[in-house]
Amino acid sequence: MKKQLLKIENLHVKINENEILKGLNLEINEGEIHVLMGTNGAGKSTLVKTLSAHYDCIVTEGKITYKNKDLLEMDVATRANEGIFMSFQTPVEVPGVNNSYFLKTAINEKRAYQGLEELDAMEFLKLTKEETGKFNIDRKLLQRDLNDGFSGGEKKRNELIQLLMLKPDLIMLDEIDSGLDVDAIKTVANVINSMLDGKKSILMITHYDRLLELIKPDFVHILNDGKIAKTGDYNLALELDEKGYEAIGIKDENK
Ligand SMILES: Nc1ncnc2c1ncn2[C@@H]1O[C@H](COP(=O)(O)OP(=O)(O)OP(=O)(O)O)[C@@H](O)[C@H]1O
């Protein structure tokens, strides 16, 4: 039997006094790939931001269980140390903070949490070479400041480096495929597929089926009116791509 990683029950979330999530339920088992689709503004990012403890998102009702613990009791650092990773739609630029230093610190914080020894500079370098080398990802980004002046695609590649190095258990990707060239989409798919070890789970937001063709999701969910309105498999994404939201019974709230 599959082991549960995340269970969201009756989740209500407000941003700036507006209720965005209105009783959402979702369960993710270890090793599963879940895709979240939905019209613009439906609340997809709000869900993953809530799971990452983003300060904008205020939980007013509901329960979230992660690794059999109450996720809402965990602060942002604990969530990261417990293996929750989020790749943002638009990663923030942090001038003055060296990318390599940032990543090494994040890895060592997680290692300390797990009772492991810190990686020194040489070990960190060796690990970076190994991990990025598998996918031909340019390491020069590590020498620059975090996302500072990175192109859209470079920001996404940097998220992949973080993913490979941090090896999280719950990988949340918010439109990691948007704005990427075809080769970069393949790299994203290869990295995602390489992370799948039967235990790590993925919750990814996308508007297109291009990446889904390469990663074969287990479930595709459509978020509408603050809840999961429909769940299917990869074929649901194909149907959506072909027919649009209204034809599959989902009201576009932007219209
Ligand atoms: N900081 C904020 N202040 C005010 N409203 C916000 C804020 N963040 C999000 N919202 C609103 O919450 C709603 C849900 O936004 P969210 O980003 O979760 O949608 P989404 O489904 O990810 O959309 P998209 O597909 O366009 O990325 C939108 O109406 C948005 O305007």
The ligand as a Tripos MOL2 file, in Angstrom:
@<TRIPOS>MOLECULE
LIG
   31    33     1     0     0
SMALL
NO_CHARGES

@<TRIPOS>ATOM
      1 N1         -0.5630   39.4450   -2.6610 N.pl3     1 LIG1
      2 C1         -1.7960   39.4390   -3.1660 C.ar      1 LIG1
      3 N2         -2.6410   40.4750   -2.9750 N.ar      1 LIG1
      4 C2         -3.9100   40.4610   -3.4650 C.ar      1 LIG1
      5 N3         -4.4360   39.4490   -4.1700 N.ar      1 LIG1
      6 C3         -3.6300   38.4040   -4.3980 C.ar      1 LIG1
      7 C4         -2.2810   38.3280   -3.9270 C.ar      1 LIG1
      8 N4         -1.7420   37.1660   -4.3200 N.ar      1 LIG1
      9 C5         -2.7150   36.5340   -5.0190 C.ar      1 LIG1
     10 N5         -3.8490   37.2620   -5.0600 N.ar      1 LIG1
     11 C6         -5.0960   36.9240   -5.7480 C.3       1 LIG1
     12 O1         -5.4450   35.5890   -5.4220 O.3       1 LIG1
     13 C7         -6.0690   34.9670   -6.5500 C.3       1 LIG1
     14 C8         -5.3680   33.6390   -6.8180 C.3       1 LIG1
     15 O2         -4.0580   33.9120   -7.2990 O.3       1 LIG1
     16 P1         -3.0320   32.7530   -7.6580 P.3       1 LIG1
     17 O3         -1.7380   33.3990   -7.9530 O.co2     1 LIG1
     18 O4         -3.0860   31.7050   -6.6130 O.co2     1 LIG1
     19 O5         -3.6930   32.1780   -9.0090 O.3       1 LIG1
     20 P2         -3.1360   31.0970  -10.0290 P.3       1 LIG1
     21 O6         -4.2010   30.0610  -10.1490 O.co2     1 LIG1
     22 O7         -1.8000   30.6280   -9.6250 O.co2     1 LIG1
     23 O8         -3.1040   31.9600  -11.3770 O.3       1 LIG1
     24 P3         -2.1130   31.9760  -12.6800 P.3       1 LIG1
     25 O9         -2.4860   30.7800  -13.4950 O.co2     1 LIG1
     26 O10        -2.5150   33.2480  -13.3490 O.co2     1 LIG1
     27 O11        -0.6880   31.9800  -12.2100 O.co2     1 LIG1
     28 C9         -6.0010   35.9620   -7.7090 C.3       1 LIG1
     29 O12        -7.2400   36.5970   -7.8180 O.3       1 LIG1
     30 C10        -4.9320   36.9380   -7.2570 C.3       1 LIG1
     31 O13        -5.1410   38.2260   -7.7820 O.3       1 LIG1
@<TRIPOS>BOND
     1     1     2 1
     2     2     3 ar
     3     2     7 ar
     4     3     4 ar
     5     4     5 ar
     6     5     6 ar
     7     6     7 ar
     8     6    10 ar
     9     7     8 ar
    10     8     9 ar
    11     9    10 ar
    12    10    11 1
    13    11    12 1
    14    11    30 1
    15    12    13 1
    16    13    14 1
    17    13    28 1
    18    14    15 1
    19    15    16 1
    20    16    17 2
    21    16    18 1
    22    16    19 1
    23    19    20 1
    24    20    21 2
    25    20    22 1
    26    20    23 1
    27    23    24 1
    28    24    25 2
    29    24    26 1
    30    24    27 1
    31    28    29 1
    32    28    30 1
    33    30    31 1
@<TRIPOS>SUBSTRUCTURE
     1 LIG1         1 GROUP 0 **** ****
